[in-house]
Amino acid sequence: MKERINAKSIIVLAIALLTVVYFWLSGDLESRVLGGDLFPEPTENIGQGPSAQPTEKPSSSDKVTEKPSPSEQPTEKPSPNPTTRPRTLEVHFIDVGNGDSIFIRTPSKDILIDGGERNSKAFDYLISLGIDELDLVIGTHPHSDHIGGLVKVLENIRVKQLMDPGVVHTSKTYEDYLTLIYEKDILYTNVKAGVKLSLDNETSLEILHPTHIEGKDLNNVSVVTRLVYNKISFLFTADAEIVSEQEILAQDYNVASTILKAGHHGSSTSTGDDFLKAVNPKVVVISCGQDNSYGHPHQETLDKLEALDIDVYRTDELGSIIIETDGKNYIVKTER
């Protein structure tokens, strides 16, 4: 359903557009990313380009770590402890229906990627963990099933920094999201491929997409990130489709990852053969809603994953999914 835009909306969107153009043209992206004391360690460029340091090709040890035997890798019920920080890294794929919301807890940072729709349980889930502050929020693209739930998060939880691709959208949800960023004085960055953030001693977050936003539909401006913790890695692809996957591969990034969040809720428009071969995941997580009208995940995607003997975990079947790792092994916990 289309959302009506009033004069206030137009002013807010115009300011957003001018901000995007200014920072994009001024080349001030990295300094904005490093604003404040959020990421005190040096930020490096990755990928190709005149000022970028090339990322090494995946070595055999860097691609994936062999998962533990069934006795070492149980599927457990989530039992997060809201009072203490983990000595391990946790990635929570929150069950928000047919949307995305991923909470990352490193030994020193709390990060949220997307929030599902406005009526999603992302905010309540964070509160149940005792989260009252987020070091970083990433809105992967302006579709409401990704940024809608961020509105309540921004209203009620302190956010130090927010990143998105800088694409202006004409929806009431996007207007409210942008207004809160302004009212809460949140450090706001239009991020693009080529940025690598050091989170902890052995933890980094790389931005692999988008390289540009001109002339693309909203799915294909999705911010794609790769999280690395020692020898275990996660690839979060938002709604990026095969055309975006091919762009990432063309940049020669290291995409090999232990865990892949399937693009676009398991749609056949994502998780192409070439991309899946390059990522070579042991586990694929699909975030989708029960009996959704889009038919996600598509059978074509499920058949492809089954043929490669990849473990698949779906939020529509299992509820919220937590993957915990010490950097060498990992365990998967499910809500049901």
Residue, then its C-alpha position, 0 to 999 in steps of 0.5 A: m500500500k502506498e503511503r501519503i507524503n505531506a510537506k514535512s515529508i518532502i522537506v525531510l527527504a530533500i535534506a536527506l538527498l542533499t546530505v547523501v549527495y554532499f558526502w558522496l561527492s566530498g569523499d568524506l565517507e571514511s571520516r564519517v564512519l570513524g566519527g566519535d570513539l565507536f571504532p577506535e582501531p584503524t579502518e582499512n579499505i578493502g577491494q579494488g580501486p586507486s586508494a583501496q588495499p586489495t583484499e587477499k584471495p580466500s586461502s583454504s584455511d580462510k574459506v570455512t572452518e569445519k563444523p563440529s561433530p553432531s555431539e559438539q554442535p547441538t541445536e539448543k533453545p536460546s537462553p540469552n543472558p541479559t546481564t553479562r557480555p559473552r566471551t564469544l560472538e553471538v549472532h541472533f537472527i530474530d524472527v520478525g516474519n517476512g523481514d530481516s533483523i539481525f542482532i550481533r553481540t561481539p565481546s565489546k560491541d552491540i550491533l543491529i542490522d535491520g528491524g523487520e516491519r514496524n509491528s515486528k518484535a525486534f525491539d521487544y527482543l532487544i529489551s528481553l536481552g537487556i539492551d539499552e544502547l547499540d553501538l551501530v545500527i545498519g539499515t540495509h535499504p529503505h523497504s519497510d520490512h527492513i527499516g520499519g522496526l528500526v523506528k521503535v528501536l530509534e525511539n527507545i534505545r540509544v544508538k551511537q551510529l547508523m549506516d545505510p546506503g543513502v537512498v531516499h525513499t518516499s514512504k512514511t516509514y522512511e520519513d519517520y526513520l530519517t526524522l528520528i535520526y535527526e532528532k536524536d542527533i545520531l551519527y549518520t553515515n551513507v556507507k558503500a563498499g570498500v569499508k572495513l571496521s575493526l570491532d574487537n581484536e579478532t572481529s571485523l565487519e566488511i562492507l561489500h555492497p553497494t559500490h554505487i546506488e545510481g539507477k538501481d531498484l531498492n533491493n539492489v542497493s542493499v548493504v551487504t556485510r561480512l562479519v569475521y571472528n577469527k576463523i568463523s565468518f558470516l555473510f549478511t546479504a539483505d535483499a541483494e539479488i543475483v545482479s548485486e551478487q555478480e557485482i560483489l564477485a567482480q570486485d574480487y572480495n573474499v566472500a567465503s563464509t561459514i554462515l550465509k544469510a540467504g538473500h531476499h528471504g530465500s527468493s530464487t532472485s538471490t543466492g545464485d549458483d556462482f555466488l553460492k559456490a564462492v561463499n561455500p557456506k556450511v549453514v544457510v539461515i533464511s529469514c521469512g514469515q510463515d505462509n507469506s504471500y511471496g512463497h518465500p523461500h522458493q523451492e528452487t532455492l531450497d533444492k539448490l541448498e539441499a543438493l549441496d548438503i548445506d544445513v538450512y535453518r528457517t525462522d518461519e519453522l524454528g523461530s529466532i535462531i542464535i549462532e554462537t561461536d568461539g571463533k573456531n567452532y559454533i553452535v546453533k540454538t533455535e527458539r522452537 
